[in-house]
Amino acid sequence: MAQATFSVRMDEALKKQFDVLCQEFGMNASTAINVFARAVVRQRRIPFEISSPETDITREGAMQAFTALRAQAKENGISDMSLDDINKEISLARVEADK
């Protein structure tokens, strides 16, 4: 299997904490990221809950989130998905969540 390099920017202190914790688990950061990526691909979702303490959703905040998602879709080559394609992905995610 061909290998690819994956570069991530993160806070230096966070990286140090992550490296130490990974060592406690008996792996390095690269292995931990690979474990995470495999779980995401296998489950077709982020394998843990992501939430925000912010309770008030504003139009401005929603538009910023939408703009960021649009940029991510373009970056990942999926910006041309139809509404039917998007709804199918949502349905698949819901089926997986119910398992």
Summary of the structure (lengths in Angstrom):
residues: 99
radius of gyration: 17.0
end to end distance: 30.6
largest distance: 46.1
contacts: 160
relative contact order: 0.07
helix: 62%
strand: 0%
